Amino acid sequence: MRELHFEKARQRRRAHTATMRNIIAGFCRTALVDYREAGYPFGKTVDGLLIWFEYGQNTTDN
């Protein structure tokens, strides 16, 4: 069983959690806007968005 003690390095990493969350949220918003503008070529799901990224974001609605 793991003990509940905090290391200094772990506290430093967690101090930037909110900043990283904001960066990732901004990226997701931008990606969703770009995917919407492409016409949701793989459907309106996160899986479709990820497939679109795999194809290099060059695929548009057929």
Phi and psi in radians as a Rosetta constraint file:
Dihedral C 1 N 2 CA 2 C 2 CIRCULARHARMONIC -1.419 0.35
Dihedral N 2 CA 2 C 2 N 3 CIRCULARHARMONIC 2.470 0.35
Dihedral C 2 N 3 CA 3 C 3 CIRCULARHARMONIC -1.438 0.35
Dihedral N 3 CA 3 C 3 N 4 CIRCULARHARMONIC 2.630 0.35
Dihedral C 3 N 4 CA 4 C 4 CIRCULARHARMONIC -1.677 0.35
Dihedral N 4 CA 4 C 4 N 5 CIRCULARHARMONIC 1.266 0.35
Dihedral C 4 N 5 CA 5 C 5 CIRCULARHARMONIC -2.140 0.35
Dihedral N 5 CA 5 C 5 N 6 CIRCULARHARMONIC 2.650 0.35
Dihedral C 5 N 6 CA 6 C 6 CIRCULARHARMONIC -1.904 0.35
Dihedral N 6 CA 6 C 6 N 7 CIRCULARHARMONIC 2.332 0.35
Dihedral C 6 N 7 CA 7 C 7 CIRCULARHARMONIC -1.639 0.35
Dihedral N 7 CA 7 C 7 N 8 CIRCULARHARMONIC 2.676 0.35
Dihedral C 7 N 8 CA 8 C 8 CIRCULARHARMONIC -1.080 0.35
Dihedral N 8 CA 8 C 8 N 9 CIRCULARHARMONIC -0.712 0.35
Dihedral C 8 N 9 CA 9 C 9 CIRCULARHARMONIC -1.088 0.35
Dihedral N 9 CA 9 C 9 N 10 CIRCULARHARMONIC -0.703 0.35
Dihedral C 9 N 10 CA 10 C 10 CIRCULARHARMONIC -1.146 0.35
Dihedral N 10 CA 10 C 10 N 11 CIRCULARHARMONIC -0.670 0.35
Dihedral C 10 N 11 CA 11 C 11 CIRCULARHARMONIC -1.146 0.35
Dihedral N 11 CA 11 C 11 N 12 CIRCULARHARMONIC -0.655 0.35
Dihedral C 11 N 12 CA 12 C 12 CIRCULARHARMONIC -1.131 0.35
Dihedral N 12 CA 12 C 12 N 13 CIRCULARHARMONIC -0.740 0.35
Dihedral C 12 N 13 CA 13 C 13 CIRCULARHARMONIC -1.092 0.35
Dihedral N 13 CA 13 C 13 N 14 CIRCULARHARMONIC -0.754 0.35
Dihedral C 13 N 14 CA 14 C 14 CIRCULARHARMONIC -1.233 0.35
Dihedral N 14 CA 14 C 14 N 15 CIRCULARHARMONIC -0.349 0.35
Dihedral C 14 N 15 CA 15 C 15 CIRCULARHARMONIC -1.138 0.35
Dihedral N 15 CA 15 C 15 N 16 CIRCULARHARMONIC -0.443 0.35
Dihedral C 15 N 16 CA 16 C 16 CIRCULARHARMONIC -1.765 0.35
Dihedral N 16 CA 16 C 16 N 17 CIRCULARHARMONIC 0.183 0.35
Dihedral C 16 N 17 CA 17 C 17 CIRCULARHARMONIC -1.051 0.35
Dihedral N 17 CA 17 C 17 N 18 CIRCULARHARMONIC -0.757 0.35
Dihedral C 17 N 18 CA 18 C 18 CIRCULARHARMONIC -1.127 0.35
Dihedral N 18 CA 18 C 18 N 19 CIRCULARHARMONIC -0.679 0.35
Dihedral C 18 N 19 CA 19 C 19 CIRCULARHARMONIC -1.120 0.35
Dihedral N 19 CA 19 C 19 N 20 CIRCULARHARMONIC -0.807 0.35
Dihedral C 19 N 20 CA 20 C 20 CIRCULARHARMONIC -1.109 0.35
Dihedral N 20 CA 20 C 20 N 21 CIRCULARHARMONIC -0.677 0.35
Dihedral C 20 N 21 CA 21 C 21 CIRCULARHARMONIC -1.061 0.35
Dihedral N 21 CA 21 C 21 N 22 CIRCULARHARMONIC -0.715 0.35
Dihedral C 21 N 22 CA 22 C 22 CIRCULARHARMONIC -1.163 0.35
Dihedral N 22 CA 22 C 22 N 23 CIRCULARHARMONIC -0.696 0.35
Dihedral C 22 N 23 CA 23 C 23 CIRCULARHARMONIC -1.126 0.35
Dihedral N 23 CA 23 C 23 N 24 CIRCULARHARMONIC -0.792 0.35
Dihedral C 23 N 24 CA 24 C 24 CIRCULARHARMONIC -1.166 0.35
Dihedral N 24 CA 24 C 24 N 25 CIRCULARHARMONIC -0.704 0.35
Dihedral C 24 N 25 CA 25 C 25 CIRCULARHARMONIC -1.100 0.35
Dihedral N 25 CA 25 C 25 N 26 CIRCULARHARMONIC -0.715 0.35
Dihedral C 25 N 26 CA 26 C 26 CIRCULARHARMONIC -1.108 0.35
Dihedral N 26 CA 26 C 26 N 27 CIRCULARHARMONIC -0.725 0.35
Dihedral C 26 N 27 CA 27 C 27 CIRCULARHARMONIC -1.090 0.35
Dihedral N 27 CA 27 C 27 N 28 CIRCULARHARMONIC -0.771 0.35
Dihedral C 27 N 28 CA 28 C 28 CIRCULARHARMONIC -1.100 0.35
Dihedral N 28 CA 28 C 28 N 29 CIRCULARHARMONIC -0.729 0.35
Dihedral C 28 N 29 CA 29 C 29 CIRCULARHARMONIC -1.078 0.35
Dihedral N 29 CA 29 C 29 N 30 CIRCULARHARMONIC -0.769 0.35
Dihedral C 29 N 30 CA 30 C 30 CIRCULARHARMONIC -1.111 0.35
Dihedral N 30 CA 30 C 30 N 31 CIRCULARHARMONIC -0.754 0.35
Dihedral C 30 N 31 CA 31 C 31 CIRCULARHARMONIC -1.107 0.35
Dihedral N 31 CA 31 C 31 N 32 CIRCULARHARMONIC -0.725 0.35
Dihedral C 31 N 32 CA 32 C 32 CIRCULARHARMONIC -1.157 0.35
Dihedral N 32 CA 32 C 32 N 33 CIRCULARHARMONIC -0.662 0.35
Dihedral C 32 N 33 CA 33 C 33 CIRCULARHARMONIC -1.115 0.35
Dihedral N 33 CA 33 C 33 N 34 CIRCULARHARMONIC -0.792 0.35
Dihedral C 33 N 34 CA 34 C 34 CIRCULARHARMONIC -1.101 0.35
Dihedral N 34 CA 34 C 34 N 35 CIRCULARHARMONIC -0.705 0.35
Dihedral C 34 N 35 CA 35 C 35 CIRCULARHARMONIC -1.158 0.35
Dihedral N 35 CA 35 C 35 N 36 CIRCULARHARMONIC -0.693 0.35
Dihedral C 35 N 36 CA 36 C 36 CIRCULARHARMONIC -1.100 0.35
Dihedral N 36 CA 36 C 36 N 37 CIRCULARHARMONIC -0.775 0.35
Dihedral C 36 N 37 CA 37 C 37 CIRCULARHARMONIC -1.136 0.35
Dihedral N 37 CA 37 C 37 N 38 CIRCULARHARMONIC -0.471 0.35
Dihedral C 37 N 38 CA 38 C 38 CIRCULARHARMONIC -1.339 0.35
Dihedral N 38 CA 38 C 38 N 39 CIRCULARHARMONIC -0.153 0.35
Dihedral C 38 N 39 CA 39 C 39 CIRCULARHARMONIC 1.600 0.35
Dihedral N 39 CA 39 C 39 N 40 CIRCULARHARMONIC 0.425 0.35
Dihedral C 39 N 40 CA 40 C 40 CIRCULARHARMONIC 0.831 0.35
Dihedral N 40 CA 40 C 40 N 41 CIRCULARHARMONIC 1.012 0.35
Dihedral C 40 N 41 CA 41 C 41 CIRCULARHARMONIC -1.059 0.35
Dihedral N 41 CA 41 C 41 N 42 CIRCULARHARMONIC -0.390 0.35
Dihedral C 41 N 42 CA 42 C 42 CIRCULARHARMONIC -2.060 0.35
Dihedral N 42 CA 42 C 42 N 43 CIRCULARHARMONIC 0.417 0.35
Dihedral C 42 N 43 CA 43 C 43 CIRCULARHARMONIC 1.667 0.35
Dihedral N 43 CA 43 C 43 N 44 CIRCULARHARMONIC 2.903 0.35
Dihedral C 43 N 44 CA 44 C 44 CIRCULARHARMONIC -1.609 0.35
Dihedral N 44 CA 44 C 44 N 45 CIRCULARHARMONIC 0.919 0.35
Dihedral C 44 N 45 CA 45 C 45 CIRCULARHARMONIC -2.268 0.35
Dihedral N 45 CA 45 C 45 N 46 CIRCULARHARMONIC 2.863 0.35
Dihedral C 45 N 46 CA 46 C 46 CIRCULARHARMONIC -1.135 0.35
Dihedral N 46 CA 46 C 46 N 47 CIRCULARHARMONIC -0.641 0.35
Dihedral C 46 N 47 CA 47 C 47 CIRCULARHARMONIC -1.067 0.35
Dihedral N 47 CA 47 C 47 N 48 CIRCULARHARMONIC -0.709 0.35
Dihedral C 47 N 48 CA 48 C 48 CIRCULARHARMONIC -1.088 0.35
Dihedral N 48 CA 48 C 48 N 49 CIRCULARHARMONIC -0.710 0.35
Dihedral C 48 N 49 CA 49 C 49 CIRCULARHARMONIC -1.080 0.35
Dihedral N 49 CA 49 C 49 N 50 CIRCULARHARMONIC -0.750 0.35
Dihedral C 49 N 50 CA 50 C 50 CIRCULARHARMONIC -1.158 0.35
Dihedral N 50 CA 50 C 50 N 51 CIRCULARHARMONIC -0.666 0.35
Dihedral C 50 N 51 CA 51 C 51 CIRCULARHARMONIC -1.103 0.35
Dihedral N 51 CA 51 C 51 N 52 CIRCULARHARMONIC -0.724 0.35
Dihedral C 51 N 52 CA 52 C 52 CIRCULARHARMONIC -1.036 0.35
Dihedral N 52 CA 52 C 52 N 53 CIRCULARHARMONIC -0.714 0.35
Dihedral C 52 N 53 CA 53 C 53 CIRCULARHARMONIC -1.099 0.35
Dihedral N 53 CA 53 C 53 N 54 CIRCULARHARMONIC -0.677 0.35
Dihedral C 53 N 54 CA 54 C 54 CIRCULARHARMONIC -1.088 0.35
Dihedral N 54 CA 54 C 54 N 55 CIRCULARHARMONIC -0.565 0.35
Dihedral C 54 N 55 CA 55 C 55 CIRCULARHARMONIC -1.499 0.35
Dihedral N 55 CA 55 C 55 N 56 CIRCULARHARMONIC 0.171 0.35
Dihedral C 55 N 56 CA 56 C 56 CIRCULARHARMONIC 1.351 0.35
Dihedral N 56 CA 56 C 56 N 57 CIRCULARHARMONIC 0.324 0.35
Dihedral C 56 N 57 CA 57 C 57 CIRCULARHARMONIC 1.053 0.35
Dihedral N 57 CA 57 C 57 N 58 CIRCULARHARMONIC 0.379 0.35
Dihedral C 57 N 58 CA 58 C 58 CIRCULARHARMONIC -1.676 0.35
Dihedral N 58 CA 58 C 58 N 59 CIRCULARHARMONIC -0.221 0.35
Dihedral C 58 N 59 CA 59 C 59 CIRCULARHARMONIC -1.421 0.35
Dihedral N 59 CA 59 C 59 N 60 CIRCULARHARMONIC 2.292 0.35
Dihedral C 59 N 60 CA 60 C 60 CIRCULARHARMONIC -2.081 0.35
Dihedral N 60 CA 60 C 60 N 61 CIRCULARHARMONIC 3.018 0.35
Dihedral C 60 N 61 CA 61 C 61 CIRCULARHARMONIC -1.042 0.35
Dihedral N 61 CA 61 C 61 N 62 CIRCULARHARMONIC 2.347 0.35
